[in-house]
């Protein structure tokens, strides 16, 4: 089922490869980049250590600031030609705009962006504890206390985003990172969007899509609460509630909406999952008159002090094993990147027309400088 799910993702993620690229050596930055500067910072000031993520048109590299012993970042780089060919231009621009305008303890911080004629670059804080997906896969499933901790922090992230009229649209264990202190950070805002009411784009991971997305009836913030129900089920049971041998079978099961619960789940756990997985979004927890308060006040969260959650005063169920701030051990291993081909070097005027200068610089970048 895990492999089937991986193969069916709309925005797929490469699976574990045989060797980590250049674990013990640095990968030289292309000479083309050494002249790119934004607010006094350039990519020549970092060295790429290894790859910690890879997807359809981009990679995430662990980088270290030159001359510093503990300044590590995650550098997301996307090949512009692939972004254009896959019609992801608006999503990438939206990701940069949204991440550059928000601040939450449960969302990864964007520090700096730029581009050349080949790649778009987003420099973000590095979260060394790895993906929730990895921890869940290793343990099979979580007990309710542990699942409740992660769900509560995600509720706070969604409450913040929705107050900013942002719908996330890509919750899944792979996009929930565990920081060195054990608290979560949402990452990958490629499908996030500011909305006034509804939008109609089909995007996300098939098993996490809501019925209204599949049926193309227009969707809004309610899709995030649906995905939280899927995630809680996956954390507690070890698998998503709506599976299938192929994507269309998954869609059929989601629209049908029949969920079977194992005997070991508490009544409150099954009730909150059912409430979040209401096919009719007007009756879905989080999307009714009281909004997120209905989720927070559910009996499954009765032991949670929400002020403590927001202030990160809850004791995390696990502290990931991290040897140093730049430890990549909690991430999967990836094959080396394919070489850049001549046709991927695009005309500057064409890139400028679609992406502008793609520049952003956060004050946080300099607060973390050596």
C-alpha positions in Angstrom: 0.0 0.0 0.0 2.9 2.4 0.8 4.4 1.9 -2.7 1.0 2.3 -4.3 0.4 5.5 -2.5 3.8 6.8 -3.4 3.2 6.0 -7.1 -0.2 7.7 -7.1 0.8 11.1 -5.7 -0.1 14.0 -7.9 3.0 15.8 -6.7 5.2 12.7 -6.3 8.2 12.3 -4.1 11.1 10.1 -5.0 11.5 7.1 -2.8 14.7 6.1 -1.0 17.6 5.6 -3.2 20.7 3.5 -2.7 23.2 6.2 -1.6 23.1 9.7 -0.2 24.7 12.1 -2.7 28.1 13.3 -1.5 27.6 12.7 2.2 31.2 13.2 3.0 32.0 15.8 0.4 30.6 19.1 -0.7 29.0 19.6 -4.1 30.3 22.8 -5.8 27.9 25.6 -6.6 27.7 26.2 -10.3 29.9 29.2 -11.3 26.8 30.8 -12.8 25.4 31.4 -9.3 28.4 33.0 -7.7 27.4 36.4 -9.0 23.8 36.2 -7.8 23.3 38.5 -4.8 20.3 39.6 -2.9 20.5 42.0 0.1 24.2 41.2 0.4 23.8 37.4 0.5 24.6 35.1 -2.3 24.7 31.3 -2.9 28.5 31.5 -3.0 28.3 32.0 0.8 26.9 28.4 1.3 28.2 25.0 0.3 25.9 22.1 -0.5 26.4 19.1 1.7 23.8 16.5 0.6 20.3 16.1 -0.7 17.5 15.7 1.9 14.5 15.8 -0.4 13.5 15.3 -4.0 10.4 15.6 -6.0 9.0 16.0 -9.5 10.8 19.2 -10.5 12.9 20.1 -7.5 15.3 19.0 -4.8 16.0 20.1 -1.3 19.7 20.4 -0.4 21.2 20.7 3.1 23.6 23.6 2.9 26.1 25.1 5.3 27.1 28.7 5.6 30.8 29.1 4.8 32.9 30.2 7.8 30.2 29.1 10.3 30.3 26.0 12.4 26.5 25.7 13.0 24.6 27.7 10.4 22.7 25.2 8.3 19.8 25.7 5.9 17.5 23.8 3.6 17.9 25.1 0.0 14.9 24.2 -2.2 15.9 24.4 -5.9 13.5 23.9 -8.8 14.3 23.6 -12.4 12.5 26.4 -14.2 11.9 24.5 -17.4 10.2 21.6 -15.5 8.1 24.1 -13.5 6.9 25.7 -16.7 6.3 22.4 -18.5 4.3 21.0 -15.6 2.3 24.2 -15.4 3.4 25.0 -11.8 4.4 28.6 -12.3 1.5 30.1 -10.4 2.0 27.5 -7.5 5.7 28.3 -7.2 5.1 32.1 -7.2 2.3 31.6 -4.6 4.6 29.5 -2.4 7.2 32.3 -2.3 4.6 35.0 -1.7 2.8 33.1 1.1 5.9 32.0 2.9 7.5 35.4 2.7 4.4 37.0 4.4 3.6 34.6 7.3 5.1 33.7 10.6 4.1 30.8 12.8 6.0 28.6 15.3 4.5 25.6 13.4 5.5 26.6 9.9 8.9 26.5 8.3 10.6 29.9 7.9 11.5 31.1 4.5 14.8 33.1 4.7 15.8 34.1 1.2 15.0 33.5 -2.5 16.5 34.2 -5.8 16.8 32.7 -9.3 19.1 32.3 -12.3 18.2 31.1 -15.8 18.0 27.5 -14.7 16.7 27.2 -11.2 14.5 28.9 -8.7 15.9 28.9 -5.1 14.2 29.1 -1.8 16.5 29.1 1.3 14.7 27.9 4.4 15.5 26.9 8.0 16.7 23.4 8.3 14.6 21.1 10.4 16.9 18.1 11.3 14.4 15.8 13.0 13.1 14.4 9.7 9.5 13.8 8.4 6.6 12.6 10.5 6.2 10.0 7.7 9.6 8.4 8.6 8.8 8.2 12.3 5.3 6.8 11.6 6.6 4.3 9.1 9.2 3.0 11.6 6.6 2.6 14.4 3.7 1.4 12.3 1.2 3.6 14.2 1.1 6.0 17.1 -0.8 5.8 20.4 -3.5 8.5 20.9 -1.5 10.7 23.1 1.3 11.0 20.5 -1.1 11.5 17.6 -3.0 14.1 19.6 0.1 16.1 20.2 1.0 16.4 16.5 -2.7 17.0 15.6 -3.0 19.8 18.1 0.0 21.7 16.7 -1.3 21.2 13.2 -4.7 22.6 14.4 -2.8 25.7 15.5 -1.0 26.0 12.2 -4.3 25.7 10.3 -6.0 28.2 12.6 -3.3 30.7 11.8 -3.3 30.1 8.1 -7.1 30.3 7.8 -7.1 33.6 9.7 -4.8 34.8 6.9 -7.2 33.4 4.3 -4.7 30.8 3.2 -5.6 27.2 2.5 -2.7 24.8 2.8 -4.1 21.9 0.6 -1.1 19.5 1.1 -1.2 18.0 4.6 0.4 14.5 4.7 3.0 13.0 7.0 5.8 13.8 4.5 5.1 17.5 4.8 5.2 17.5 8.6 8.7 18.0 9.8 9.9 17.3 13.4 12.3 19.9 14.8 15.2 19.2 17.1 12.9 20.1 20.1 10.3 17.6 19.0 7.7 20.2 17.8 6.3 20.2 14.3 6.8 22.5 11.3 4.7 22.3 8.2 6.7 22.6 5.0 6.1 22.5 1.2 3.6 25.3 0.4 3.5 24.7 -3.3 -0.2 24.1 -3.2 -1.1 26.7 -0.7 -3.3 29.6 -1.9 -4.9 32.8 -0.6 -8.6 32.6 -1.3 -11.7 34.7 -0.7 -14.2 32.0 -1.0 -13.6 28.9 -3.2 -11.1 27.7 -5.8 -11.3 24.8 -8.3 -7.7 23.6 -8.9 -7.2 19.8 -8.5 -4.0 19.4 -6.5 -2.7 17.4 -3.6 -2.1 13.8 -2.7 -4.9 11.5 -3.9 -5.5 9.7 -0.5 -5.8 13.1 1.2 -8.1 14.8 -1.3 -11.6 15.8 -0.1 -14.8 14.9 -2.0 -15.4 18.4 -3.2 -11.9 18.5 -4.8 -12.5 15.2 -6.6 -15.9 16.3 -7.7 -14.6 19.7 -8.8 -17.5 21.5 -7.0 -15.2 24.2 -5.7 -13.3 24.0 -2.4 -12.1 26.2 0.4 -10.6 25.9 3.9 -12.7 22.9 4.7 -10.3 20.7 2.7 -7.6 21.3 5.3 -9.9 19.9 8.1 -10.7 16.9 5.9 -7.0 16.2 5.5 -6.5 16.5 9.2 -9.0 13.7 9.6 -7.1 11.6 7.2 -3.8 12.2 9.0 -5.3 11.4 12.4 -6.6 8.1 11.1 -3.2 7.3 9.5 -1.4 8.1 12.7 -3.7 6.0 14.8 -4.3 3.1 12.4 -1.1 3.1 10.3 -2.9 3.5 7.0 -5.2 6.0 5.3 -9.0 5.3 5.5 -9.5 5.5 1.8 -7.1 3.3 -0.1 -7.2 1.5 -3.5 -5.2 -0.3 -6.1 -5.2 2.8 -8.4 -6.0 6.5 -8.2 -9.6 6.3 -9.5 -10.4 3.5 -7.0 -9.1 5.8 -4.2 -11.3 8.6 -5.5 -14.3 6.3 -5.6 -13.8 5.3 -2.0 -13.3 8.9 -0.8 -16.6 10.0 -2.5 -18.4 6.9 -1.1 -17.0 8.0 2.4 -17.3 4.6 4.2 -14.7 4.4 7.0 -14.1 1.2 9.1 -12.4 1.7 12.5 -10.3 -0.9 14.3 -11.6 -2.0 17.7 -8.7 -0.4 19.7 -9.6 3.2 18.8 -11.4 5.2 21.5 -14.9 6.4 21.0 -13.6 10.0 21.0 -11.0 9.2 18.4 -13.5 7.7 16.0 -15.9 10.6 16.6 -13.4 13.3 15.7 -12.3 11.4 12.6 -15.9 11.0 11.5 -16.5 14.7 12.2 -13.5 15.8 10.1 -14.4 13.4 7.3 -18.0 14.6 6.8 -18.7 14.4 3.0 -20.9 17.4 3.3 -18.5 20.2 4.2 -21.2 22.3 5.8 -21.3 19.8 8.6 -17.5 19.2 8.7 -15.7 20.0 11.9 -13.7 23.2 11.5 -15.9 24.5 8.8 -19.1 25.2 10.7 -20.2 28.4 12.5 -17.6 28.2 15.3 -14.7 27.3 12.9 -11.6 25.9 14.5 -13.1 26.2 17.9 -15.3 23.2 17.2 -12.2 21.1 16.6 -10.4 22.5 19.7 -13.4 21.8 21.9 -13.9 18.3 20.7 -13.8 15.7 23.5 -10.7 14.0 21.9 -8.8 17.2 22.7 -10.2 17.6 26.2 -6.8 17.2 27.8 -5.2 19.9 25.7 -4.5 23.4 26.9 -4.5 25.4 23.7 -2.5 28.2 25.1 0.2 25.7 26.0 0.1 24.3 22.5 0.6 27.7 20.9 3.5 28.6 23.3 5.0 25.1 22.7 4.8 24.3 26.4 3.6 20.7 25.8 6.2 18.0 26.2 6.8 16.4 22.8 6.3 12.6 22.8 9.7 12.1 21.2 12.9 14.1 20.8 14.5 13.0 17.5 18.1 11.9 17.7 20.2 14.6 16.2 24.0 14.6 16.5 24.5 18.2 15.4 22.5 21.1 13.8 23.4 19.9 10.3 22.8 16.1 10.8 21.0 14.6 7.8 20.6 11.2 9.2 16.8 11.5 9.8 16.1 12.0 6.1 16.0 9.6 3.2 18.9 9.1 0.8 18.8 10.2 -2.8 20.6 9.6 -6.0 22.8 12.4 -7.4 21.0 15.0 -9.4 20.8 14.7 -13.2 23.1 17.0 -15.1 21.7 20.2 -16.5 21.2 20.0 -20.2 21.8 22.9 -22.6 18.1 23.3 -23.4 17.4 24.0 -19.7 19.3 27.2 -19.8 16.6 29.7 -20.6 16.4 33.1 -22.1 16.6 35.8 -19.4 13.7 37.8 -20.9 11.5 34.8 -20.8 12.3 33.9 -17.2 11.9 37.5 -16.1 8.5 37.7 -17.8 7.2 34.7 -15.8 9.0 35.0 -12.4 10.4 38.5 -12.2 13.5 38.7 -10.1 12.1 36.2 -7.6 14.0 38.0 -4.8 13.1 38.0 -1.1 15.3 38.4 2.0 14.1 37.9 5.6 15.7 39.6 8.6 15.9 36.1 10.1 18.7 35.2 7.7 21.0 37.8 9.3 19.9 36.9 12.8 21.3 33.4 12.1 24.5 34.6 10.5 27.8 33.5 12.1 
